[in-house]
């Protein structure tokens, strides 16, 4: 065995595993599940190759020239020869997700992935001890080996409105696949670990982890009112003009089919195809200014005047509407100009 190569692969495996944990445990990173999948697979490949070196096995394909090292999938088959091993089946699922799903992953799916990844993380900790005599707890607190996610899985209509039909269809495919993984296996053959916290009421206080009671006294010292503060500028970073410009930019850069109200470009917009007027039509049509997910209202002065700030989520919502119907703004414009049936024209 090449001791230096063995130590190199072992240490790189540990580094990749720790980086996978660090990425997932930073909720501000939007690419955290995709990043974790990549580095987790990298950690497994390095660990299995170190195991093969220790066992005196070749980690390269039998080619005379331009020798290539084995892929992770081939390493799995050579080290974990039992096809029914839940760890092997879990790892093969994780590899499949890395190879096929990460390009279409959306953060709303995070709860689907977490049980599979939790199982994989614990399995890595067990196998690296078994294969390489490495105790992961000497590198990281074991509490980081349990993965949590708080987001609820939305329904398909929310996904359709936000991302369009292509991503919605991929979401449904992922959901069906994960339901099969999680629901069609018993405890012995499970390849996923779901962490659920349940709150139940017990009759004896000494059996409870925490206690509560009902109080009608507003002066009760045990009652606390908690106000959750929110960074409005971070959640709603766009002004009215910035929102229109952002949508116009995406339409032009991604060459999205869109029918503008006029063939002539906006004089002020320097070639803009999506105008402030088009934005106003969409906002009114879908009553978006009353939707707190997309719009924050700022009251100005004492005359009831209002100013608005908009979220990036609204950009994606409106883009999805345009993708689904390139003539949407034109149709809204024509419907608003059309007289109401039965209405009479007024004469002065």
MODELLER restraints for C-alpha pairs under 7 A, 6 or more apart:
rsr = mdl.restraints
at = mdl.atoms
rsr.add(forms.Gaussian(group=physical.xy_distance, feature=features.Distance(at['CA:1:A'], at['CA:53:A']), mean=6.06, stdev=0.5))
rsr.add(forms.Gaussian(group=physical.xy_distance, feature=features.Distance(at['CA:1:A'], at['CA:54:A']), mean=6.21, stdev=0.5))
rsr.add(forms.Gaussian(group=physical.xy_distance, feature=features.Distance(at['CA:1:A'], at['CA:56:A']), mean=6.06, stdev=0.5))
rsr.add(forms.Gaussian(group=physical.xy_distance, feature=features.Distance(at['CA:6:A'], at['CA:50:A']), mean=5.29, stdev=0.5))
rsr.add(forms.Gaussian(group=physical.xy_distance, feature=features.Distance(at['CA:6:A'], at['CA:53:A']), mean=6.44, stdev=0.5))
rsr.add(forms.Gaussian(group=physical.xy_distance, feature=features.Distance(at['CA:9:A'], at['CA:46:A']), mean=5.44, stdev=0.5))
rsr.add(forms.Gaussian(group=physical.xy_distance, feature=features.Distance(at['CA:9:A'], at['CA:47:A']), mean=6.74, stdev=0.5))
rsr.add(forms.Gaussian(group=physical.xy_distance, feature=features.Distance(at['CA:9:A'], at['CA:50:A']), mean=5.63, stdev=0.5))
rsr.add(forms.Gaussian(group=physical.xy_distance, feature=features.Distance(at['CA:10:A'], at['CA:46:A']), mean=6.68, stdev=0.5))
rsr.add(forms.Gaussian(group=physical.xy_distance, feature=features.Distance(at['CA:10:A'], at['CA:47:A']), mean=5.88, stdev=0.5))
rsr.add(forms.Gaussian(group=physical.xy_distance, feature=features.Distance(at['CA:10:A'], at['CA:50:A']), mean=5.90, stdev=0.5))
rsr.add(forms.Gaussian(group=physical.xy_distance, feature=features.Distance(at['CA:12:A'], at['CA:46:A']), mean=6.86, stdev=0.5))
rsr.add(forms.Gaussian(group=physical.xy_distance, feature=features.Distance(at['CA:13:A'], at['CA:43:A']), mean=4.30, stdev=0.5))
rsr.add(forms.Gaussian(group=physical.xy_distance, feature=features.Distance(at['CA:13:A'], at['CA:44:A']), mean=6.85, stdev=0.5))
rsr.add(forms.Gaussian(group=physical.xy_distance, feature=features.Distance(at['CA:13:A'], at['CA:46:A']), mean=5.01, stdev=0.5))
rsr.add(forms.Gaussian(group=physical.xy_distance, feature=features.Distance(at['CA:13:A'], at['CA:47:A']), mean=5.41, stdev=0.5))
rsr.add(forms.Gaussian(group=physical.xy_distance, feature=features.Distance(at['CA:14:A'], at['CA:43:A']), mean=6.64, stdev=0.5))
rsr.add(forms.Gaussian(group=physical.xy_distance, feature=features.Distance(at['CA:16:A'], at['CA:39:A']), mean=5.40, stdev=0.5))
rsr.add(forms.Gaussian(group=physical.xy_distance, feature=features.Distance(at['CA:16:A'], at['CA:40:A']), mean=6.69, stdev=0.5))
rsr.add(forms.Gaussian(group=physical.xy_distance, feature=features.Distance(at['CA:16:A'], at['CA:42:A']), mean=6.44, stdev=0.5))
rsr.add(forms.Gaussian(group=physical.xy_distance, feature=features.Distance(at['CA:16:A'], at['CA:43:A']), mean=4.98, stdev=0.5))
rsr.add(forms.Gaussian(group=physical.xy_distance, feature=features.Distance(at['CA:17:A'], at['CA:39:A']), mean=6.47, stdev=0.5))
rsr.add(forms.Gaussian(group=physical.xy_distance, feature=features.Distance(at['CA:17:A'], at['CA:40:A']), mean=5.65, stdev=0.5))
rsr.add(forms.Gaussian(group=physical.xy_distance, feature=features.Distance(at['CA:17:A'], at['CA:43:A']), mean=5.22, stdev=0.5))
rsr.add(forms.Gaussian(group=physical.xy_distance, feature=features.Distance(at['CA:19:A'], at['CA:39:A']), mean=6.89, stdev=0.5))
rsr.add(forms.Gaussian(group=physical.xy_distance, feature=features.Distance(at['CA:20:A'], at['CA:35:A']), mean=6.89, stdev=0.5))
rsr.add(forms.Gaussian(group=physical.xy_distance, feature=features.Distance(at['CA:20:A'], at['CA:36:A']), mean=4.45, stdev=0.5))
rsr.add(forms.Gaussian(group=physical.xy_distance, feature=features.Distance(at['CA:20:A'], at['CA:39:A']), mean=5.21, stdev=0.5))
rsr.add(forms.Gaussian(group=physical.xy_distance, feature=features.Distance(at['CA:20:A'], at['CA:40:A']), mean=5.69, stdev=0.5))
rsr.add(forms.Gaussian(group=physical.xy_distance, feature=features.Distance(at['CA:21:A'], at['CA:36:A']), mean=6.94, stdev=0.5))
rsr.add(forms.Gaussian(group=physical.xy_distance, feature=features.Distance(at['CA:21:A'], at['CA:144:A']), mean=6.97, stdev=0.5))
rsr.add(forms.Gaussian(group=physical.xy_distance, feature=features.Distance(at['CA:23:A'], at['CA:32:A']), mean=5.48, stdev=0.5))
rsr.add(forms.Gaussian(group=physical.xy_distance, feature=features.Distance(at['CA:23:A'], at['CA:35:A']), mean=6.72, stdev=0.5))
rsr.add(forms.Gaussian(group=physical.xy_distance, feature=features.Distance(at['CA:23:A'], at['CA:36:A']), mean=6.24, stdev=0.5))
rsr.add(forms.Gaussian(group=physical.xy_distance, feature=features.Distance(at['CA:24:A'], at['CA:32:A']), mean=5.06, stdev=0.5))
rsr.add(forms.Gaussian(group=physical.xy_distance, feature=features.Distance(at['CA:24:A'], at['CA:33:A']), mean=6.36, stdev=0.5))
rsr.add(forms.Gaussian(group=physical.xy_distance, feature=features.Distance(at['CA:24:A'], at['CA:36:A']), mean=6.09, stdev=0.5))
rsr.add(forms.Gaussian(group=physical.xy_distance, feature=features.Distance(at['CA:34:A'], at['CA:102:A']), mean=5.63, stdev=0.5))
rsr.add(forms.Gaussian(group=physical.xy_distance, feature=features.Distance(at['CA:37:A'], at['CA:98:A']), mean=5.84, stdev=0.5))
rsr.add(forms.Gaussian(group=physical.xy_distance, feature=features.Distance(at['CA:38:A'], at['CA:98:A']), mean=6.39, stdev=0.5))
rsr.add(forms.Gaussian(group=physical.xy_distance, feature=features.Distance(at['CA:41:A'], at['CA:95:A']), mean=6.57, stdev=0.5))
rsr.add(forms.Gaussian(group=physical.xy_distance, feature=features.Distance(at['CA:45:A'], at['CA:72:A']), mean=5.05, stdev=0.5))
rsr.add(forms.Gaussian(group=physical.xy_distance, feature=features.Distance(at['CA:47:A'], at['CA:128:A']), mean=6.90, stdev=0.5))
rsr.add(forms.Gaussian(group=physical.xy_distance, feature=features.Distance(at['CA:48:A'], at['CA:75:A']), mean=6.33, stdev=0.5))
rsr.add(forms.Gaussian(group=physical.xy_distance, feature=features.Distance(at['CA:49:A'], at['CA:59:A']), mean=6.16, stdev=0.5))
rsr.add(forms.Gaussian(group=physical.xy_distance, feature=features.Distance(at['CA:49:A'], at['CA:75:A']), mean=6.95, stdev=0.5))
rsr.add(forms.Gaussian(group=physical.xy_distance, feature=features.Distance(at['CA:51:A'], at['CA:131:A']), mean=5.86, stdev=0.5))
rsr.add(forms.Gaussian(group=physical.xy_distance, feature=features.Distance(at['CA:51:A'], at['CA:132:A']), mean=6.56, stdev=0.5))
rsr.add(forms.Gaussian(group=physical.xy_distance, feature=features.Distance(at['CA:52:A'], at['CA:58:A']), mean=6.96, stdev=0.5))
rsr.add(forms.Gaussian(group=physical.xy_distance, feature=features.Distance(at['CA:52:A'], at['CA:59:A']), mean=6.80, stdev=0.5))
rsr.add(forms.Gaussian(group=physical.xy_distance, feature=features.Distance(at['CA:59:A'], at['CA:69:A']), mean=5.65, stdev=0.5))
rsr.add(forms.Gaussian(group=physical.xy_distance, feature=features.Distance(at['CA:59:A'], at['CA:70:A']), mean=5.74, stdev=0.5))
rsr.add(forms.Gaussian(group=physical.xy_distance, feature=features.Distance(at['CA:60:A'], at['CA:67:A']), mean=6.43, stdev=0.5))
rsr.add(forms.Gaussian(group=physical.xy_distance, feature=features.Distance(at['CA:60:A'], at['CA:68:A']), mean=5.55, stdev=0.5))
rsr.add(forms.Gaussian(group=physical.xy_distance, feature=features.Distance(at['CA:60:A'], at['CA:69:A']), mean=4.05, stdev=0.5))
rsr.add(forms.Gaussian(group=physical.xy_distance, feature=features.Distance(at['CA:60:A'], at['CA:70:A']), mean=5.34, stdev=0.5))
rsr.add(forms.Gaussian(group=physical.xy_distance, feature=features.Distance(at['CA:61:A'], at['CA:67:A']), mean=6.42, stdev=0.5))
rsr.add(forms.Gaussian(group=physical.xy_distance, feature=features.Distance(at['CA:61:A'], at['CA:68:A']), mean=5.83, stdev=0.5))
rsr.add(forms.Gaussian(group=physical.xy_distance, feature=features.Distance(at['CA:61:A'], at['CA:69:A']), mean=6.07, stdev=0.5))
rsr.add(forms.Gaussian(group=physical.xy_distance, feature=features.Distance(at['CA:61:A'], at['CA:70:A']), mean=6.12, stdev=0.5))
rsr.add(forms.Gaussian(group=physical.xy_distance, feature=features.Distance(at['CA:76:A'], at['CA:88:A']), mean=6.91, stdev=0.5))
rsr.add(forms.Gaussian(group=physical.xy_distance, feature=features.Distance(at['CA:80:A'], at['CA:88:A']), mean=6.42, stdev=0.5))
rsr.add(forms.Gaussian(group=physical.xy_distance, feature=features.Distance(at['CA:86:A'], at['CA:189:A']), mean=6.03, stdev=0.5))
rsr.add(forms.Gaussian(group=physical.xy_distance, feature=features.Distance(at['CA:86:A'], at['CA:190:A']), mean=6.65, stdev=0.5))
rsr.add(forms.Gaussian(group=physical.xy_distance, feature=features.Distance(at['CA:86:A'], at['CA:191:A']), mean=5.41, stdev=0.5))
rsr.add(forms.Gaussian(group=physical.xy_distance, feature=features.Distance(at['CA:87:A'], at['CA:123:A']), mean=6.49, stdev=0.5))
rsr.add(forms.Gaussian(group=physical.xy_distance, feature=features.Distance(at['CA:87:A'], at['CA:191:A']), mean=6.75, stdev=0.5))
rsr.add(forms.Gaussian(group=physical.xy_distance, feature=features.Distance(at['CA:89:A'], at['CA:191:A']), mean=6.94, stdev=0.5))
rsr.add(forms.Gaussian(group=physical.xy_distance, feature=features.Distance(at['CA:90:A'], at['CA:120:A']), mean=6.64, stdev=0.5))
rsr.add(forms.Gaussian(group=physical.xy_distance, feature=features.Distance(at['CA:90:A'], at['CA:191:A']), mean=5.16, stdev=0.5))
rsr.add(forms.Gaussian(group=physical.xy_distance, feature=features.Distance(at['CA:91:A'], at['CA:120:A']), mean=6.67, stdev=0.5))
rsr.add(forms.Gaussian(group=physical.xy_distance, feature=features.Distance(at['CA:104:A'], at['CA:167:A']), mean=6.81, stdev=0.5))
rsr.add(forms.Gaussian(group=physical.xy_distance, feature=features.Distance(at['CA:108:A'], at['CA:153:A']), mean=5.90, stdev=0.5))
rsr.add(forms.Gaussian(group=physical.xy_distance, feature=features.Distance(at['CA:108:A'], at['CA:154:A']), mean=6.80, stdev=0.5))
rsr.add(forms.Gaussian(group=physical.xy_distance, feature=features.Distance(at['CA:109:A'], at['CA:153:A']), mean=6.40, stdev=0.5))
rsr.add(forms.Gaussian(group=physical.xy_distance, feature=features.Distance(at['CA:111:A'], at['CA:149:A']), mean=6.00, stdev=0.5))
rsr.add(forms.Gaussian(group=physical.xy_distance, feature=features.Distance(at['CA:111:A'], at['CA:151:A']), mean=6.67, stdev=0.5))
rsr.add(forms.Gaussian(group=physical.xy_distance, feature=features.Distance(at['CA:111:A'], at['CA:152:A']), mean=6.97, stdev=0.5))
rsr.add(forms.Gaussian(group=physical.xy_distance, feature=features.Distance(at['CA:111:A'], at['CA:153:A']), mean=6.65, stdev=0.5))
rsr.add(forms.Gaussian(group=physical.xy_distance, feature=features.Distance(at['CA:112:A'], at['CA:178:A']), mean=6.52, stdev=0.5))
rsr.add(forms.Gaussian(group=physical.xy_distance, feature=features.Distance(at['CA:114:A'], at['CA:147:A']), mean=6.55, stdev=0.5))
rsr.add(forms.Gaussian(group=physical.xy_distance, feature=features.Distance(at['CA:115:A'], at['CA:192:A']), mean=4.92, stdev=0.5))
rsr.add(forms.Gaussian(group=physical.xy_distance, feature=features.Distance(at['CA:115:A'], at['CA:193:A']), mean=4.58, stdev=0.5))
rsr.add(forms.Gaussian(group=physical.xy_distance, feature=features.Distance(at['CA:115:A'], at['CA:194:A']), mean=4.63, stdev=0.5))
rsr.add(forms.Gaussian(group=physical.xy_distance, feature=features.Distance(at['CA:116:A'], at['CA:191:A']), mean=6.67, stdev=0.5))
rsr.add(forms.Gaussian(group=physical.xy_distance, feature=features.Distance(at['CA:116:A'], at['CA:192:A']), mean=4.40, stdev=0.5))
rsr.add(forms.Gaussian(group=physical.xy_distance, feature=features.Distance(at['CA:116:A'], at['CA:193:A']), mean=6.34, stdev=0.5))
rsr.add(forms.Gaussian(group=physical.xy_distance, feature=features.Distance(at['CA:118:A'], at['CA:146:A']), mean=6.06, stdev=0.5))
rsr.add(forms.Gaussian(group=physical.xy_distance, feature=features.Distance(at['CA:118:A'], at['CA:147:A']), mean=5.66, stdev=0.5))
rsr.add(forms.Gaussian(group=physical.xy_distance, feature=features.Distance(at['CA:118:A'], at['CA:192:A']), mean=6.95, stdev=0.5))
rsr.add(forms.Gaussian(group=physical.xy_distance, feature=features.Distance(at['CA:118:A'], at['CA:193:A']), mean=5.73, stdev=0.5))
rsr.add(forms.Gaussian(group=physical.xy_distance, feature=features.Distance(at['CA:119:A'], at['CA:191:A']), mean=6.51, stdev=0.5))
rsr.add(forms.Gaussian(group=physical.xy_distance, feature=features.Distance(at['CA:119:A'], at['CA:192:A']), mean=5.00, stdev=0.5))
rsr.add(forms.Gaussian(group=physical.xy_distance, feature=features.Distance(at['CA:119:A'], at['CA:193:A']), mean=4.97, stdev=0.5))
rsr.add(forms.Gaussian(group=physical.xy_distance, feature=features.Distance(at['CA:121:A'], at['CA:145:A']), mean=6.21, stdev=0.5))
rsr.add(forms.Gaussian(group=physical.xy_distance, feature=features.Distance(at['CA:122:A'], at['CA:145:A']), mean=6.42, stdev=0.5))
rsr.add(forms.Gaussian(group=physical.xy_distance, feature=features.Distance(at['CA:125:A'], at['CA:136:A']), mean=5.92, stdev=0.5))
rsr.add(forms.Gaussian(group=physical.xy_distance, feature=features.Distance(at['CA:128:A'], at['CA:134:A']), mean=5.66, stdev=0.5))
rsr.add(forms.Gaussian(group=physical.xy_distance, feature=features.Distance(at['CA:129:A'], at['CA:135:A']), mean=5.56, stdev=0.5))
rsr.add(forms.Gaussian(group=physical.xy_distance, feature=features.Distance(at['CA:156:A'], at['CA:168:A']), mean=6.41, stdev=0.5))
rsr.add(forms.Gaussian(group=physical.xy_distance, feature=features.Distance(at['CA:159:A'], at['CA:168:A']), mean=5.54, stdev=0.5))
rsr.add(forms.Gaussian(group=physical.xy_distance, feature=features.Distance(at['CA:160:A'], at['CA:168:A']), mean=5.24, stdev=0.5))
rsr.add(forms.Gaussian(group=physical.xy_distance, feature=features.Distance(at['CA:161:A'], at['CA:317:A']), mean=6.01, stdev=0.5))
rsr.add(forms.Gaussian(group=physical.xy_distance, feature=features.Distance(at['CA:161:A'], at['CA:320:A']), mean=6.34, stdev=0.5))
rsr.add(forms.Gaussian(group=physical.xy_distance, feature=features.Distance(at['CA:162:A'], at['CA:316:A']), mean=5.85, stdev=0.5))
rsr.add(forms.Gaussian(group=physical.xy_distance, feature=features.Distance(at['CA:162:A'], at['CA:317:A']), mean=4.61, stdev=0.5))
rsr.add(forms.Gaussian(group=physical.xy_distance, feature=features.Distance(at['CA:162:A'], at['CA:320:A']), mean=6.07, stdev=0.5))
rsr.add(forms.Gaussian(group=physical.xy_distance, feature=features.Distance(at['CA:163:A'], at['CA:316:A']), mean=6.80, stdev=0.5))
rsr.add(forms.Gaussian(group=physical.xy_distance, feature=features.Distance(at['CA:163:A'], at['CA:320:A']), mean=5.69, stdev=0.5))
rsr.add(forms.Gaussian(group=physical.xy_distance, feature=features.Distance(at['CA:164:A'], at['CA:320:A']), mean=5.18, stdev=0.5))
rsr.add(forms.Gaussian(group=physical.xy_distance, feature=features.Distance(at['CA:164:A'], at['CA:324:A']), mean=6.93, stdev=0.5))
rsr.add(forms.Gaussian(group=physical.xy_distance, feature=features.Distance(at['CA:182:A'], at['CA:192:A']), mean=6.81, stdev=0.5))
rsr.add(forms.Gaussian(group=physical.xy_distance, feature=features.Distance(at['CA:202:A'], at['CA:208:A']), mean=6.78, stdev=0.5))
rsr.add(forms.Gaussian(group=physical.xy_distance, feature=features.Distance(at['CA:235:A'], at['CA:311:A']), mean=5.78, stdev=0.5))
rsr.add(forms.Gaussian(group=physical.xy_distance, feature=features.Distance(at['CA:236:A'], at['CA:296:A']), mean=6.78, stdev=0.5))
rsr.add(forms.Gaussian(group=physical.xy_distance, feature=features.Distance(at['CA:236:A'], at['CA:309:A']), mean=5.39, stdev=0.5))
rsr.add(forms.Gaussian(group=physical.xy_distance, feature=features.Distance(at['CA:236:A'], at['CA:310:A']), mean=4.61, stdev=0.5))
rsr.add(forms.Gaussian(group=physical.xy_distance, feature=features.Distance(at['CA:236:A'], at['CA:311:A']), mean=4.09, stdev=0.5))
rsr.add(forms.Gaussian(group=physical.xy_distance, feature=features.Distance(at['CA:237:A'], at['CA:309:A']), mean=6.65, stdev=0.5))
rsr.add(forms.Gaussian(group=physical.xy_distance, feature=features.Distance(at['CA:237:A'], at['CA:310:A']), mean=6.26, stdev=0.5))
rsr.add(forms.Gaussian(group=physical.xy_distance, feature=features.Distance(at['CA:237:A'], at['CA:311:A']), mean=6.06, stdev=0.5))
rsr.add(forms.Gaussian(group=physical.xy_distance, feature=features.Distance(at['CA:238:A'], at['CA:309:A']), mean=5.63, stdev=0.5))
rsr.add(forms.Gaussian(group=physical.xy_distance, feature=features.Distance(at['CA:238:A'], at['CA:310:A']), mean=4.91, stdev=0.5))
rsr.add(forms.Gaussian(group=physical.xy_distance, feature=features.Distance(at['CA:238:A'], at['CA:311:A']), mean=6.31, stdev=0.5))
rsr.add(forms.Gaussian(group=physical.xy_distance, feature=features.Distance(at['CA:239:A'], at['CA:308:A']), mean=6.90, stdev=0.5))
rsr.add(forms.Gaussian(group=physical.xy_distance, feature=features.Distance(at['CA:239:A'], at['CA:309:A']), mean=5.19, stdev=0.5))
rsr.add(forms.Gaussian(group=physical.xy_distance, feature=features.Distance(at['CA:239:A'], at['CA:310:A']), mean=6.28, stdev=0.5))
rsr.add(forms.Gaussian(group=physical.xy_distance, feature=features.Distance(at['CA:240:A'], at['CA:309:A']), mean=6.96, stdev=0.5))
rsr.add(forms.Gaussian(group=physical.xy_distance, feature=features.Distance(at['CA:241:A'], at['CA:276:A']), mean=6.94, stdev=0.5))
rsr.add(forms.Gaussian(group=physical.xy_distance, feature=features.Distance(at['CA:244:A'], at['CA:274:A']), mean=6.78, stdev=0.5))
rsr.add(forms.Gaussian(group=physical.xy_distance, feature=features.Distance(at['CA:244:A'], at['CA:275:A']), mean=6.34, stdev=0.5))
rsr.add(forms.Gaussian(group=physical.xy_distance, feature=features.Distance(at['CA:244:A'], at['CA:276:A']), mean=5.88, stdev=0.5))
rsr.add(forms.Gaussian(group=physical.xy_distance, feature=features.Distance(at['CA:244:A'], at['CA:279:A']), mean=6.27, stdev=0.5))
rsr.add(forms.Gaussian(group=physical.xy_distance, feature=features.Distance(at['CA:247:A'], at['CA:315:A']), mean=6.30, stdev=0.5))
rsr.add(forms.Gaussian(group=physical.xy_distance, feature=features.Distance(at['CA:247:A'], at['CA:319:A']), mean=6.85, stdev=0.5))
rsr.add(forms.Gaussian(group=physical.xy_distance, feature=features.Distance(at['CA:248:A'], at['CA:272:A']), mean=6.32, stdev=0.5))
rsr.add(forms.Gaussian(group=physical.xy_distance, feature=features.Distance(at['CA:248:A'], at['CA:273:A']), mean=6.34, stdev=0.5))
rsr.add(forms.Gaussian(group=physical.xy_distance, feature=features.Distance(at['CA:248:A'], at['CA:274:A']), mean=4.97, stdev=0.5))
rsr.add(forms.Gaussian(group=physical.xy_distance, feature=features.Distance(at['CA:256:A'], at['CA:323:A']), mean=6.75, stdev=0.5))
rsr.add(forms.Gaussian(group=physical.xy_distance, feature=features.Distance(at['CA:257:A'], at['CA:326:A']), mean=5.65, stdev=0.5))
rsr.add(forms.Gaussian(group=physical.xy_distance, feature=features.Distance(at['CA:258:A'], at['CA:322:A']), mean=6.67, stdev=0.5))
rsr.add(forms.Gaussian(group=physical.xy_distance, feature=features.Distance(at['CA:258:A'], at['CA:326:A']), mean=4.33, stdev=0.5))
rsr.add(forms.Gaussian(group=physical.xy_distance, feature=features.Distance(at['CA:258:A'], at['CA:327:A']), mean=6.48, stdev=0.5))
rsr.add(forms.Gaussian(group=physical.xy_distance, feature=features.Distance(at['CA:259:A'], at['CA:326:A']), mean=5.62, stdev=0.5))
rsr.add(forms.Gaussian(group=physical.xy_distance, feature=features.Distance(at['CA:259:A'], at['CA:327:A']), mean=5.23, stdev=0.5))
rsr.add(forms.Gaussian(group=physical.xy_distance, feature=features.Distance(at['CA:259:A'], at['CA:330:A']), mean=6.95, stdev=0.5))
rsr.add(forms.Gaussian(group=physical.xy_distance, feature=features.Distance(at['CA:260:A'], at['CA:273:A']), mean=5.97, stdev=0.5))
rsr.add(forms.Gaussian(group=physical.xy_distance, feature=features.Distance(at['CA:260:A'], at['CA:274:A']), mean=6.55, stdev=0.5))
rsr.add(forms.Gaussian(group=physical.xy_distance, feature=features.Distance(at['CA:260:A'], at['CA:330:A']), mean=6.96, stdev=0.5))
rsr.add(forms.Gaussian(group=physical.xy_distance, feature=features.Distance(at['CA:261:A'], at['CA:330:A']), mean=5.88, stdev=0.5))
rsr.add(forms.Gaussian(group=physical.xy_distance, feature=features.Distance(at['CA:265:A'], at['CA:271:A']), mean=4.88, stdev=0.5))
rsr.add(forms.Gaussian(group=physical.xy_distance, feature=features.Distance(at['CA:265:A'], at['CA:272:A']), mean=5.87, stdev=0.5))
rsr.add(forms.Gaussian(group=physical.xy_distance, feature=features.Distance(at['CA:265:A'], at['CA:273:A']), mean=6.13, stdev=0.5))
rsr.add(forms.Gaussian(group=physical.xy_distance, feature=features.Distance(at['CA:266:A'], at['CA:272:A']), mean=5.77, stdev=0.5))
rsr.add(forms.Gaussian(group=physical.xy_distance, feature=features.Distance(at['CA:278:A'], at['CA:329:A']), mean=6.17, stdev=0.5))
rsr.add(forms.Gaussian(group=physical.xy_distance, feature=features.Distance(at['CA:281:A'], at['CA:329:A']), mean=6.95, stdev=0.5))
rsr.add(forms.Gaussian(group=physical.xy_distance, feature=features.Distance(at['CA:281:A'], at['CA:332:A']), mean=6.85, stdev=0.5))
rsr.add(forms.Gaussian(group=physical.xy_distance, feature=features.Distance(at['CA:282:A'], at['CA:329:A']), mean=6.94, stdev=0.5))
rsr.add(forms.Gaussian(group=physical.xy_distance, feature=features.Distance(at['CA:283:A'], at['CA:289:A']), mean=6.62, stdev=0.5))
rsr.add(forms.Gaussian(group=physical.xy_distance, feature=features.Distance(at['CA:289:A'], at['CA:295:A']), mean=5.61, stdev=0.5))
rsr.add(forms.Gaussian(group=physical.xy_distance, feature=features.Distance(at['CA:294:A'], at['CA:310:A']), mean=5.74, stdev=0.5))
rsr.add(forms.Gaussian(group=physical.xy_distance, feature=features.Distance(at['CA:294:A'], at['CA:311:A']), mean=5.14, stdev=0.5))
rsr.add(forms.Gaussian(group=physical.xy_distance, feature=features.Distance(at['CA:294:A'], at['CA:313:A']), mean=6.31, stdev=0.5))
rsr.add(forms.Gaussian(group=physical.xy_distance, feature=features.Distance(at['CA:294:A'], at['CA:314:A']), mean=5.18, stdev=0.5))
rsr.add(forms.Gaussian(group=physical.xy_distance, feature=features.Distance(at['CA:295:A'], at['CA:308:A']), mean=6.62, stdev=0.5))
rsr.add(forms.Gaussian(group=physical.xy_distance, feature=features.Distance(at['CA:295:A'], at['CA:309:A']), mean=5.78, stdev=0.5))
rsr.add(forms.Gaussian(group=physical.xy_distance, feature=features.Distance(at['CA:295:A'], at['CA:310:A']), mean=4.73, stdev=0.5))
rsr.add(forms.Gaussian(group=physical.xy_distance, feature=features.Distance(at['CA:295:A'], at['CA:311:A']), mean=6.42, stdev=0.5))
rsr.add(forms.Gaussian(group=physical.xy_distance, feature=features.Distance(at['CA:296:A'], at['CA:308:A']), mean=5.68, stdev=0.5))
rsr.add(forms.Gaussian(group=physical.xy_distance, feature=features.Distance(at['CA:296:A'], at['CA:309:A']), mean=5.15, stdev=0.5))
rsr.add(forms.Gaussian(group=physical.xy_distance, feature=features.Distance(at['CA:296:A'], at['CA:310:A']), mean=6.40, stdev=0.5))
rsr.add(forms.Gaussian(group=physical.xy_distance, feature=features.Distance(at['CA:297:A'], at['CA:306:A']), mean=6.49, stdev=0.5))
rsr.add(forms.Gaussian(group=physical.xy_distance, feature=features.Distance(at['CA:297:A'], at['CA:307:A']), mean=5.96, stdev=0.5))
rsr.add(forms.Gaussian(group=physical.xy_distance, feature=features.Distance(at['CA:297:A'], at['CA:308:A']), mean=4.77, stdev=0.5))
rsr.add(forms.Gaussian(group=physical.xy_distance, feature=features.Distance(at['CA:297:A'], at['CA:309:A']), mean=6.64, stdev=0.5))
rsr.add(forms.Gaussian(group=physical.xy_distance, feature=features.Distance(at['CA:298:A'], at['CA:306:A']), mean=5.52, stdev=0.5))
rsr.add(forms.Gaussian(group=physical.xy_distance, feature=features.Distance(at['CA:298:A'], at['CA:307:A']), mean=4.94, stdev=0.5))
rsr.add(forms.Gaussian(group=physical.xy_distance, feature=features.Distance(at['CA:298:A'], at['CA:308:A']), mean=5.83, stdev=0.5))
rsr.add(forms.Gaussian(group=physical.xy_distance, feature=features.Distance(at['CA:299:A'], at['CA:305:A']), mean=6.00, stdev=0.5))
rsr.add(forms.Gaussian(group=physical.xy_distance, feature=features.Distance(at['CA:299:A'], at['CA:306:A']), mean=4.50, stdev=0.5))
rsr.add(forms.Gaussian(group=physical.xy_distance, feature=features.Distance(at['CA:299:A'], at['CA:307:A']), mean=6.29, stdev=0.5))
rsr.add(forms.Gaussian(group=physical.xy_distance, feature=features.Distance(at['CA:300:A'], at['CA:306:A']), mean=5.37, stdev=0.5))
rsr.add(forms.Gaussian(group=physical.xy_distance, feature=features.Distance(at['CA:300:A'], at['CA:307:A']), mean=6.72, stdev=0.5))
rsr.add(forms.Gaussian(group=physical.xy_distance, feature=features.Distance(at['CA:322:A'], at['CA:328:A']), mean=6.45, stdev=0.5))
